[in-house]
């Protein structure tokens, strides 16, 4: 549909444009949301290569810290911010941001004995709809200069 059919006149300046009537194409398309999987506290079994790869994908989408136990017994806790997927476990690597330092260690998938979702999932239960609901509740109570602050992480 052209701009003219939509009520726009190219001869008029943009500020003077007026739409005649709402058009059926102007309605918002609403896509349903999805439930986030609650992974906080989960310690999955890593029996096969497929298990390791699947759990690392979930950890990559997780918005909290994970604790990785290496096959040598060492543990490391941090936010899994990157993973590089290779053809083998030896060629695949995860990278963590550590809370205690600026290090960004890389750990090959082949060295991972266990992975636990130990940190608080900062995205769990949070949504734009909940934020807007709080705003309208405060406004209905007559509050002015409403400022909604995020919850503290720790």
N, C-alpha and C positions, 0 to 999 in steps of 0.2 A: 504494500500500500504506500503510495507516495505521501510526502509531507502535506501537499495541498489537500489530498483526500482526508487527511487527519485534521484539517483545519488550520494548517500553517500556510502563510502567504510569504513567499520568498521576497516579495517587494517590501514588506514591513520589517523594521528592525526587530531583533530577537525579543527585546523587552515588550514589544507591542503585540506579540503573538498570543492568541487566545484560542483555546480549544473549545469547540462548540459543545460537544457532549462527550461524556466518557464512552469509549468504544469497548466492545467485548474483549478486544485484544489487550486492553490496558489493565485487566484484572491480574492480581498477583498470583503467581503459581506457588503453592505451598508444598514443600517436600517434607514428608514426615521425618522426624528425628530417629535416632536409634539408641538403644540402651547400651551403655558402656559396661563391659565385663568387669566385675569387681575382682581384681587380681591381688589387691593388697593382702599380704600375709601368706600368699600361695607359694608353696615349694614344690614345683612339678618334678615328676620323674623324667630323667634324661636317659632313657634306655637305648634309643636308636639315633642314628644321624638325623632322621626326619623329626624326631622329638626335639633334638637340640635346635634345629633350624626353626621349627614352629615356635618354640618358647622364646628364642631370641627375637623373632618378629613381634611377638606380644610384648616383650621387654622394650623393644624399640618404640612401640606406641604408648607405653606406660609413662605417665607423667610423675613418676616418683623414683626414688633410688632403688637399686637392686644390689644384692650382695652375690658376688660370684666366688665360688670356691674352686680353686684350681686343683688339678690332679696331684700337684705336689703338696697339697694341704693348705696353701696360703689363701687368705680371703681378701677381697677388695670390694669396697662399697662405693657406689657413685651413681650418677645419672648416665644411663646408656644413651648417648646422643648420636652415635654413628655405628653403622655396621657395613662391612664390605663383604659381599657374598661372592665366593669363588667356587670353582668346580669341586673342591674337596674341603674337608673341615680344616686342614692345615693351611689352605689358601684363603680361608674366610676369617675375618677379624671383627671384633667389637671394640669400640672406644668408649671410655668412660670419662666424665667430668667428676673429679673428686671434690668433696666439700672441704676437705682439710688442706688442700693445696691447689696450685695451678696446673698440676700434672694432668696429662690426657693419655693415660696408658692404653696401649693396644694389646688385646688378648686374643690369640687365635682360638677359634671354636674348639679345636682339638685339645686345648688345655683346660676346658671347662668341665669340671666334674659335677657341679651343682649350681643352680641359679635360684635365688629366692627374691621375691618381691617384698622387700623389707621396709621401704620408705612409704610415707603417706602419699597416696595418689592425689596430687593437687587438682586434678580435673574431675575427680569423683564427686557427683552431686552438684556440681556447679553448672549453671546454664544461664544463658542470656535471659530466658523467661523468668527464672527465679530472681534475677537482678531487677528486671522491670517490675515484677510483682512487689518487691520491697519498695521500690520507688513510688508506685501508686498507693501503697498502704500509707507511706509517710505523707504523701500529698493529701490523701483523704483525711488524715488527722490534722490537716491545716498547717503542716510544717512548711517553712519557707527556706530558700537556699539549701535545698536538699543535696547532700553529698553522700553517696554510697561508697564506702571504702571496702576494699577486698579484705577477706579474713586473713589473719596472720598464718603463715605456713607452719610455724613451730611454736 
